[in-house]
């Protein structure tokens, strides 16, 4: 059975709406310092980029790991807008322990897209 284009579009919109709802709850908690990664290990961050088309600040909560003064995030989704924004402008901000910190991001594309954030 083939899925119609209309059903695919509806499914995609429901997925986007679900992530927007989830992010509206997670983002304020992470910015308040909840679930931040320790000096070494996993946790949640909010990554802020500059929209490559709009020029506006964009934010996305992500799971990350901290290792040796760097923050590492990844995604299998090659069409993630935050990845494209970083490639256009690698100067980003990252929320850790309730504080925003400047960082420089480097994207490595592959089956697993990896972003390394060097904290300034």
C-alpha positions in Angstrom: 0.0 0.0 0.0 1.4 3.4 -1.0 1.1 6.3 1.3 -0.4 9.3 -0.4 1.4 12.6 -0.7 -1.3 14.2 1.4 -0.9 11.7 4.2 2.9 12.2 4.1 2.5 15.9 4.4 0.0 15.5 7.3 2.4 13.1 9.0 5.3 15.6 8.6 3.3 18.5 10.0 2.1 16.4 13.0 5.8 15.5 13.6 6.9 19.1 13.4 4.1 20.2 15.8 5.0 17.5 18.2 8.6 18.6 18.3 7.6 22.3 18.7 5.5 21.3 21.7 8.2 19.2 23.2 10.8 21.9 22.7 8.5 24.5 24.3 8.7 22.5 27.5 12.3 21.3 27.4 14.0 24.5 26.3 13.1 26.6 29.3 14.1 23.8 31.7 17.5 23.4 30.0 18.1 27.2 30.0 17.4 27.1 33.7 20.2 24.5 34.1 18.1 21.3 34.4 19.9 18.2 32.9 23.0 20.0 31.7 26.0 17.8 31.0 28.7 17.8 33.7 32.3 18.5 32.7 32.4 15.0 31.2 29.4 13.1 30.1 25.9 13.4 28.6 23.1 15.9 29.2 20.8 18.4 27.5 21.8 21.7 26.0 20.1 24.5 24.0 22.0 25.4 20.9 21.4 28.8 19.5 22.3 29.5 15.8 21.7 32.4 13.4 19.1 31.5 10.7 20.9 31.4 7.4 18.0 32.9 5.6 16.2 35.0 8.2 19.2 36.3 10.1 17.2 35.6 13.3 18.4 33.8 16.4 17.1 30.2 16.4 17.3 27.7 19.3 17.0 24.0 19.6 17.3 21.7 22.6 19.6 18.8 22.0 21.2 15.9 23.8 24.9 16.4 24.0 28.1 15.1 25.6 30.9 17.1 27.1 34.5 15.9 26.6 37.6 17.8 27.3 36.1 21.3 27.1 34.1 20.5 24.0 30.4 19.8 23.5 29.4 17.2 20.9 26.0 16.8 19.4 24.9 14.6 16.5 21.9 13.7 14.3 21.2 11.2 11.6 18.9 13.8 9.9 20.9 15.5 7.2 18.1 18.0 6.6 18.1 19.5 10.1 17.9 23.3 9.8 20.2 23.9 12.7 23.0 21.9 10.9 22.5 24.1 7.8 22.6 27.2 10.0 25.9 26.2 11.6 27.4 25.5 8.2 26.5 29.0 7.1 27.6 30.7 10.4 29.7 28.6 12.8 29.5 31.2 15.6 26.9 29.8 18.0 25.8 30.0 21.6 25.2 27.0 23.9 23.2 27.0 27.2 25.1 25.0 29.9 24.2 25.0 33.6 21.8 27.9 33.2 24.2 30.2 31.3 24.7 31.0 27.7 28.3 30.5 26.4 29.8 31.5 23.1 31.1 28.6 21.0 32.5 27.8 17.5 30.9 24.9 15.8 32.3 22.5 13.2 30.1 20.1 11.3 31.3 16.7 10.0 28.7 15.2 7.6 28.2 11.5 7.2 25.7 8.8 8.1 25.9 10.3 11.6 26.3 14.1 11.3 28.5 15.3 14.2 28.9 18.8 15.5 31.8 19.7 17.8 31.3 22.9 19.7 34.5 24.6 21.0 33.6 26.7 24.0 35.1 30.2 23.7 
